Structure formats: C-alpha cells, structure tokens
Amino acid sequence: MPDSKKNESVIYRCPMCLGTLNDVTIDADACGIYRCLKCGYNGDYDNLMIKYAEFRSRYKLMKVRLTLEDQRKM
C-alpha cells in the first residue's frame, strides 16, 4: 500500500513553520509534493518525515534531568 493512501486521514503541518507561531497545515498536490503557502516549503513525503525527525530531535532531552556531569560529557 502506498504511503499516500495509508496516510490520507493524517493532517500534516509545515515543518518549517512549526517553530513559529504559525500553524499552517499542508497537503500533497497531485504530484505528491507538499507545499506551504505561508513560507514556501516544498518537499515530498520522505523529506517531510526527515524534517519532522529533525524537529523532534531538538526536544528529545526535554523530560530528562541532566546533571552537571552529564552536561560535561556532552
């Protein structure tokens, strides 16, 4: 089953606008390219998932208490 059929009910937000106050939903066009009208982001499904992974990686230590020793090891 293609990814586009499997994820039809999923609403995606622009990965570039996630860090700002803009909450822009994006949808794929007939060619499978996701486009943001606010910032001009263009990308296919794989690029979109890579950008989401980059965004999540910024906050992976949010719920972890870091000691001074842990910070020095980083």
N, C-alpha and C positions, 0 to 999 in steps of 0.2 A: 504494500500500500504506500503510495507516495506521501511525502511529508505534508504536502499542501492539502490533501484530502483528510489526513489524520488530524490536522490541527485547524480545521475550519472554524471551530467554535472558540478558539483562543483569540483573545484580543491583545495585540502587541502594542507596546508603547515605543516611541522613538528612543533608541539607546543614547543618542547624543543629548536629548532634552531631559533625560531622567535626572540629571544633577541640577537642573534649573527648576524654577517654579512652574515651567510649562509642562502640562500633562497632555501630550499630543499622541493620539492613537494613530497607528499606521496600518495600512492594509496592502496586500500584494496586488499588483496590477495583473493584466493578462499574461505578461512575460514572467511573472514570479518575482519581480523586483519590488521591494518595499521602499516607499518614498514618504518623506516627511515634508509637509507643506510649510512648516514653521522654519526649519533650519536647513532644509535642502539635502538631508541624508538620503543616500541611495544605497541599497545593498540587497543581496539575495538572502535566503533563509540561513545558510551557513554563516555568512558574515554577521547576520543579526544575532545568532547564537554566540558567536565569538565575542561580540560587543557586550552582550548580557553577562558572559562569563568574566570579562574584564571588569565590569561594574560590580559584580558580586565579590570579586577578589579584593576590592578596596575595603570591604566591610567584613571580611572573614574573621578578624580578631575582635570584633565589636563586643562579644559576650565573654571574652576571655580576660581574666585578670592577669596582667603582666607584672612580674616582679622586676626589681632593678637589675637582677642578674639575667633575667630573660631578655630585657632590653639591651643589655650589653652584648649578648650573644648574637643579636640580630644584625 
